[in-house]
Amino acid sequence: MGFQKVGVLGSGIMGSGIAEVAAATGATVIVRSRSQATGEAMLASMAASLTKQIEKGKRSAEDAEAIIKRVSATTHLADLSDCDFIIESVVEDLEVKRLVFRELNDVVKPEAILATNTSTLSVIELAMETSRPDRVCGLHFFNPAPAMSLVEVVRPICASDETMAAVTEFVVACGKEPVNVKDQAGFVVNALLFPYLNNAIRLLEQGVATKEGIDTAMKGGCGFPMGPFALLDLVGLDTSLAILDALFAEFAEPNFSPRPLLRRMVSAGQLGRKSGSGFYDYRR
Ligand SMILES: NC(=O)c1ccc[n+]([C@@H]2O[C@H](COP(=O)([O-])OP(=O)(O)OC[C@H]3O[C@@H](n4cnc5c(N)ncnc54)[C@H](O)[C@@H]3O)[C@@H](O)[C@H]2O)c1
Protein backbone atom coordinates (compact mmCIF):
# COMPACT_ATOMS: atom_id res chain seq x y z
CA MET A 1 0.00 0.00 0.00
CA GLY A 2 2.83 2.41 0.84
CA PHE A 3 2.67 5.36 3.24
CA GLN A 4 -0.24 7.75 2.59
CA LYS A 5 0.82 10.48 4.99
CA VAL A 6 4.45 11.20 5.80
CA GLY A 7 5.70 13.55 8.52
CA VAL A 8 9.12 15.22 8.43
CA LEU A 9 10.67 16.74 11.53
CA GLY A 10 13.11 19.56 10.84
CA SER A 11 13.01 21.96 7.94
CA GLY A 12 16.74 22.47 7.34
CA ILE A 13 18.73 21.46 4.26
CA MET A 14 17.84 17.79 4.57
CA GLY A 15 14.28 18.07 5.93
CA SER A 16 13.28 20.20 2.96
CA GLY A 17 14.82 17.81 0.41
CA ILE A 18 13.33 14.74 2.07
CA ALA A 19 9.87 16.35 2.15
CA GLU A 20 10.09 16.99 -1.60
CA VAL A 21 11.19 13.42 -2.34
CA ALA A 22 8.44 11.98 -0.11
CA ALA A 23 5.77 14.16 -1.77
CA ALA A 24 6.93 12.94 -5.19
CA THR A 25 5.85 9.40 -4.17
CA GLY A 26 2.24 10.69 -4.07
CA ALA A 27 2.08 10.87 -0.26
CA THR A 28 0.74 13.88 1.63
CA VAL A 29 3.64 15.42 3.56
CA ILE A 30 3.61 17.58 6.65
CA VAL A 31 6.82 19.19 7.89
CA ARG A 32 7.23 20.30 11.47
CA SER A 33 9.56 23.27 11.87
CA ARG A 34 10.34 25.25 14.99
CA SER A 35 9.02 28.55 13.62
CA GLN A 36 6.57 29.66 10.97
CA ALA A 37 9.37 31.58 9.23
CA THR A 38 11.57 28.49 8.81
CA GLY A 39 8.54 26.50 7.61
CA GLU A 40 7.89 29.15 4.95
CA ALA A 41 11.59 29.21 4.00
CA MET A 42 11.44 25.42 3.57
CA LEU A 43 8.47 25.72 1.16
CA ALA A 44 10.30 28.47 -0.79
CA SER A 45 13.47 26.35 -1.05
CA MET A 46 11.39 23.38 -2.25
CA ALA A 47 9.74 25.57 -4.91
CA ALA A 48 13.22 26.72 -6.06
CA SER A 49 14.45 23.11 -6.22
CA LEU A 50 11.41 22.09 -8.32
CA THR A 51 11.83 25.09 -10.65
CA LYS A 52 15.44 24.00 -11.31
CA GLN A 53 14.20 20.50 -12.18
CA ILE A 54 11.62 21.94 -14.62
CA GLU A 55 14.34 24.08 -16.24
CA LYS A 56 16.57 21.03 -16.64
CA GLY A 57 13.68 19.08 -18.21
CA LYS A 58 13.69 16.57 -15.34
CA ARG A 59 10.10 17.29 -14.28
CA SER A 60 6.97 18.78 -15.85
CA ALA A 61 5.45 21.97 -14.44
CA GLU A 62 2.22 20.05 -13.61
CA ASP A 63 4.16 17.41 -11.70
CA ALA A 64 6.06 20.06 -9.72
CA GLU A 65 2.84 21.90 -8.88
CA ALA A 66 1.21 18.67 -7.67
CA ILE A 67 4.24 17.92 -5.45
CA ILE A 68 4.28 21.33 -3.77
CA LYS A 69 0.50 21.17 -3.19
CA ARG A 70 0.93 17.94 -1.22
CA VAL A 71 3.36 19.57 1.26
CA SER A 72 2.41 21.72 4.22
CA ALA A 73 4.32 23.13 7.18
CA THR A 74 3.35 23.30 10.83
CA THR A 75 4.93 24.31 14.11
CA HIS A 76 2.75 21.86 16.09
CA LEU A 77 4.01 18.33 16.61
CA ALA A 78 0.43 17.17 17.25
CA ASP A 79 -0.37 17.86 13.57
CA LEU A 80 1.73 14.79 12.74
CA SER A 81 -0.50 12.51 14.84
CA ASP A 82 -2.17 10.78 11.87
CA CYS A 83 1.04 10.17 9.87
CA ASP A 84 1.86 6.58 8.86
CA PHE A 85 5.56 7.31 8.67
CA ILE A 86 7.73 10.04 10.18
CA ILE A 87 11.29 10.93 9.25
CA GLU A 88 13.22 12.92 11.84
CA SER A 89 15.85 15.27 10.37
CA VAL A 90 16.73 17.73 13.13
CA VAL A 91 20.19 18.84 14.21
CA GLU A 92 22.83 16.07 14.62
CA ASP A 93 22.74 16.05 18.42
CA LEU A 94 21.88 12.88 20.32
CA GLU A 95 20.16 14.60 23.24
CA VAL A 96 17.99 16.72 20.93
CA LYS A 97 17.04 13.67 18.86
CA ARG A 98 16.30 11.61 22.00
CA LEU A 99 13.85 14.27 23.18
CA VAL A 100 12.26 14.49 19.73
CA PHE A 101 11.70 10.71 19.66
CA ARG A 102 10.14 10.75 23.14
CA GLU A 103 7.78 13.56 22.13
CA LEU A 104 6.97 11.95 18.79
CA ASN A 105 6.18 8.61 20.40
CA ASP A 106 3.56 10.30 22.57
CA VAL A 107 1.72 12.00 19.71
CA VAL A 108 1.79 9.61 16.75
CA LYS A 109 -0.41 6.54 16.35
CA PRO A 110 1.10 3.32 17.75
CA GLU A 111 1.34 1.61 14.35
CA ALA A 112 3.31 4.48 12.76
CA ILE A 113 6.94 3.83 11.81
CA LEU A 114 9.60 6.34 12.88
CA ALA A 115 12.89 6.87 11.05
CA THR A 116 15.89 9.06 11.71
CA ASN A 117 18.03 10.71 9.03
CA THR A 118 21.01 10.76 11.39
CA SER A 119 24.42 10.69 9.70
CA THR A 120 26.24 8.88 12.50
CA LEU A 121 24.29 8.59 15.73
CA SER A 122 23.15 5.31 17.24
CA VAL A 123 19.65 4.44 15.97
CA ILE A 124 19.01 1.93 18.78
CA GLU A 125 19.42 4.72 21.34
CA LEU A 126 16.62 6.65 19.64
CA ALA A 127 14.46 3.53 19.24
CA MET A 128 14.71 2.85 22.98
CA GLU A 129 13.20 6.27 23.73
CA THR A 130 9.94 4.96 22.26
CA SER A 131 7.42 2.30 23.19
CA ARG A 132 7.79 0.80 19.67
CA PRO A 133 11.48 -0.03 19.17
CA ASP A 134 10.48 -2.63 16.55
CA ARG A 135 9.11 0.24 14.44
CA VAL A 136 12.15 2.50 14.43
CA CYS A 137 15.00 2.54 11.91
CA GLY A 138 17.44 4.85 10.16
CA LEU A 139 17.00 6.23 6.64
CA HIS A 140 20.11 8.16 5.69
CA PHE A 141 19.44 10.39 2.69
CA PHE A 142 22.23 12.32 0.97
CA ASN A 143 22.58 16.01 0.20
CA PRO A 144 20.83 17.30 -1.88
CA ALA A 145 18.15 14.67 -1.25
CA PRO A 146 16.21 15.25 -4.51
CA ALA A 147 19.35 14.69 -6.60
CA MET A 148 21.31 11.99 -4.78
CA SER A 149 20.31 8.42 -5.56
CA LEU A 150 21.51 6.60 -2.43
CA VAL A 151 19.66 6.00 0.83
CA GLU A 152 21.38 3.97 3.54
CA VAL A 153 18.73 1.85 5.27
CA VAL A 154 19.89 1.38 8.85
CA ARG A 155 18.62 -1.58 10.83
CA PRO A 156 18.90 -1.29 14.59
CA ILE A 157 18.94 -4.67 16.36
CA CYS A 158 15.35 -4.24 17.60
CA ALA A 159 13.66 -3.47 14.23
CA SER A 160 11.15 -5.94 12.80
CA ASP A 161 11.33 -7.43 9.31
CA GLU A 162 7.98 -5.72 8.53
CA THR A 163 9.42 -2.30 9.42
CA MET A 164 12.49 -2.80 7.25
CA ALA A 165 10.38 -4.07 4.34
CA ALA A 166 7.98 -1.09 4.56
CA VAL A 167 10.75 1.53 4.66
CA THR A 168 12.68 -0.17 1.85
CA GLU A 169 9.51 -0.07 -0.27
CA PHE A 170 9.27 3.66 0.51
CA VAL A 171 12.89 4.28 -0.53
CA VAL A 172 12.25 2.52 -3.85
CA ALA A 173 9.03 4.55 -4.33
CA CYS A 174 11.19 7.68 -3.84
CA GLY A 175 13.22 6.54 -6.86
CA LYS A 176 16.27 5.93 -4.66
CA GLU A 177 18.65 3.03 -4.33
CA PRO A 178 18.55 1.44 -0.85
CA VAL A 179 21.68 -0.09 0.68
CA ASN A 180 21.22 -2.04 3.92
CA VAL A 181 23.68 -1.06 6.63
CA LYS A 182 24.36 -1.97 10.25
CA ASP A 183 23.58 0.49 13.03
CA GLN A 184 27.21 1.56 13.48
CA ALA A 185 28.53 5.16 13.51
CA GLY A 186 29.00 6.57 10.01
CA PHE A 187 27.34 3.54 8.35
CA VAL A 188 29.22 3.09 5.04
CA VAL A 189 29.49 6.45 3.33
CA ASN A 190 30.43 8.72 6.23
CA ALA A 191 32.78 6.15 7.78
CA LEU A 192 34.76 6.33 4.52
CA LEU A 193 34.16 9.98 3.56
CA PHE A 194 34.86 11.83 6.81
CA PRO A 195 38.47 10.68 7.40
CA TYR A 196 39.13 12.04 3.88
CA LEU A 197 37.43 15.40 4.60
CA ASN A 198 39.17 15.67 7.97
CA ASN A 199 42.56 14.95 6.38
CA ALA A 200 41.92 17.61 3.73
CA ILE A 201 41.61 20.12 6.61
CA ARG A 202 44.85 18.73 8.07
CA LEU A 203 46.66 19.37 4.75
CA LEU A 204 45.28 22.92 4.72
CA GLU A 205 46.45 23.47 8.33
CA GLN A 206 49.91 22.19 7.35
CA GLY A 207 50.03 24.59 4.39
CA VAL A 208 50.53 21.82 1.83
CA ALA A 209 48.28 23.70 -0.61
CA THR A 210 45.53 26.30 -0.59
CA LYS A 211 41.90 25.20 -0.21
CA GLU A 212 41.37 26.01 -3.88
CA GLY A 213 44.45 23.95 -4.76
CA ILE A 214 43.28 20.95 -2.71
CA ASP A 215 39.78 21.13 -4.24
CA THR A 216 41.24 21.37 -7.76
CA ALA A 217 43.61 18.47 -7.05
CA MET A 218 40.86 16.12 -5.87
CA LYS A 219 38.54 17.01 -8.76
CA GLY A 220 41.24 16.72 -11.43
CA GLY A 221 43.20 13.88 -9.87
CA CYS A 222 40.39 11.66 -8.63
CA GLY A 223 37.49 12.70 -10.86
CA PHE A 224 35.41 13.79 -7.85
CA PRO A 225 32.53 16.15 -8.75
CA MET A 226 33.57 18.60 -6.02
CA GLY A 227 36.60 19.08 -3.82
CA PRO A 228 36.62 18.44 -0.03
CA PHE A 229 36.20 22.10 1.01
CA ALA A 230 33.26 22.70 -1.33
CA LEU A 231 31.73 19.49 0.02
CA LEU A 232 32.31 20.44 3.69
CA ASP A 233 30.57 23.78 2.99
CA LEU A 234 27.64 21.95 1.35
CA VAL A 235 27.24 19.47 4.22
CA GLY A 236 27.55 22.24 6.84
CA LEU A 237 30.58 22.59 9.12
CA ASP A 238 28.50 22.13 12.29
CA THR A 239 27.02 18.90 10.92
CA SER A 240 30.49 17.78 9.79
CA LEU A 241 31.91 18.42 13.26
CA ALA A 242 29.04 16.50 14.88
CA ILE A 243 29.64 13.58 12.50
CA LEU A 244 33.39 13.45 13.30
CA ASP A 245 32.70 13.76 17.04
CA ALA A 246 30.29 10.80 16.86
CA LEU A 247 32.72 8.73 14.78
CA PHE A 248 35.56 9.48 17.23
CA ALA A 249 33.34 8.67 20.22
CA GLU A 250 32.55 5.25 18.74
CA PHE A 251 35.97 4.21 17.34
CA ALA A 252 38.61 6.46 18.98
CA GLU A 253 40.63 6.42 15.76
CA PRO A 254 42.88 9.46 15.11
CA ASN A 255 41.51 9.98 11.58
CA PHE A 256 38.09 10.68 13.10
CA SER A 257 39.36 13.24 15.62
CA PRO A 258 38.07 16.59 14.29
CA ARG A 259 40.82 18.96 13.16
CA PRO A 260 41.18 22.10 15.33
CA LEU A 261 40.42 24.45 12.41
CA LEU A 262 37.00 22.82 11.88
CA ARG A 263 36.07 23.32 15.54
CA ARG A 264 37.28 26.94 15.47
CA MET A 265 35.27 27.73 12.34
CA VAL A 266 32.10 26.28 13.90
CA SER A 267 32.71 28.37 17.04
CA ALA A 268 33.00 31.41 14.77
CA GLY A 269 29.63 30.63 13.17
CA GLN A 270 31.25 29.89 9.80
CA LEU A 271 29.04 26.92 8.95
CA GLY A 272 29.34 26.83 5.15
CA ARG A 273 26.65 27.60 2.59
CA LYS A 274 23.85 27.78 5.14
CA SER A 275 25.49 30.63 7.09
CA GLY A 276 26.83 32.43 4.01
CA SER A 277 30.49 31.60 4.67
CA GLY A 278 32.66 28.63 5.49
CA PHE A 279 35.79 27.67 3.62
CA TYR A 280 34.34 29.79 0.80
CA ASP A 281 32.20 32.94 0.82
CA TYR A 282 28.62 32.64 -0.49
CA ARG A 283 27.37 36.13 0.35
CA ARG A 284 27.96 37.60 -3.09
N1 LIG B 1 23.88 18.22 5.67
C1 LIG B 1 24.07 17.04 5.11
O1 LIG B 1 24.81 16.93 4.11
C2 LIG B 1 23.38 15.82 5.66
C3 LIG B 1 23.31 14.67 4.87
C4 LIG B 1 22.63 13.55 5.37
C5 LIG B 1 22.07 13.58 6.64
N2 LIG B 1 22.17 14.72 7.39
C6 LIG B 1 21.54 14.71 8.71
O2 LIG B 1 20.30 15.41 8.61
C7 LIG B 1 19.96 15.98 9.89
C8 LIG B 1 19.66 17.46 9.71
O3 LIG B 1 20.80 18.09 9.15
P1 LIG B 1 20.71 19.35 8.16
O4 LIG B 1 21.93 19.31 7.32
O5 LIG B 1 19.35 19.42 7.52
O6 LIG B 1 20.88 20.53 9.23
P2 LIG B 1 20.30 22.03 9.23
O7 LIG B 1 21.20 22.78 10.14
O8 LIG B 1 20.09 22.52 7.84
O9 LIG B 1 18.85 21.83 9.90
C9 LIG B 1 18.72 21.41 11.23
C10 LIG B 1 17.25 21.43 11.63
O10 LIG B 1 17.19 21.05 13.01
C11 LIG B 1 16.35 21.97 13.68
N3 LIG B 1 16.77 22.05 15.09
C12 LIG B 1 17.91 22.59 15.58
N4 LIG B 1 17.92 22.48 16.93
C13 LIG B 1 16.76 21.85 17.27
C14 LIG B 1 16.17 21.48 18.51
N5 LIG B 1 16.80 21.72 19.67
N6 LIG B 1 14.95 20.84 18.48
C15 LIG B 1 14.32 20.60 17.30
N7 LIG B 1 14.82 20.95 16.11
C16 LIG B 1 16.03 21.56 16.09
C17 LIG B 1 16.56 23.28 12.96
O11 LIG B 1 15.50 24.18 13.22
C18 LIG B 1 16.60 22.80 11.50
O12 LIG B 1 15.28 22.63 11.01
C19 LIG B 1 21.15 15.70 10.81
O13 LIG B 1 20.89 14.55 11.57
C20 LIG B 1 22.29 15.44 9.82
O14 LIG B 1 23.32 14.64 10.35
C21 LIG B 1 22.79 15.85 6.93
The ligand as an ORCA input file, in Angstrom:
! r2SCAN-3c Opt
* xyz 0 1
  N      23.876     18.218      5.666
  C      24.075     17.040      5.105
  O      24.813     16.926      4.109
  C      23.380     15.821      5.663
  C      23.306     14.668      4.873
  C      22.625     13.549      5.373
  C      22.068     13.578      6.638
  N      22.174     14.719      7.394
  C      21.539     14.711      8.714
  O      20.301     15.406      8.614
  C      19.962     15.977      9.888
  C      19.657     17.459      9.705
  O      20.796     18.092      9.146
  P      20.707     19.349      8.156
  O      21.934     19.307      7.324
  O      19.352     19.420      7.521
  O      20.882     20.532      9.225
  P      20.303     22.030      9.229
  O      21.196     22.783     10.143
  O      20.087     22.525      7.843
  O      18.849     21.832      9.895
  C      18.724     21.407     11.235
  C      17.253     21.429     11.627
  O      17.186     21.048     13.012
  C      16.349     21.966     13.685
  N      16.767     22.047     15.089
  C      17.908     22.592     15.583
  N      17.919     22.480     16.935
  C      16.757     21.851     17.267
  C      16.174     21.484     18.511
  N      16.798     21.723     19.666
  N      14.949     20.840     18.478
  C      14.322     20.603     17.305
  N      14.824     20.952     16.106
  C      16.027     21.564     16.088
  C      16.561     23.284     12.958
  O      15.501     24.176     13.220
  C      16.602     22.798     11.504
  O      15.282     22.630     11.010
  C      21.150     15.696     10.813
  O      20.888     14.548     11.568
  C      22.294     15.444      9.819
  O      23.321     14.644     10.351
  C      22.790     15.853      6.930
*
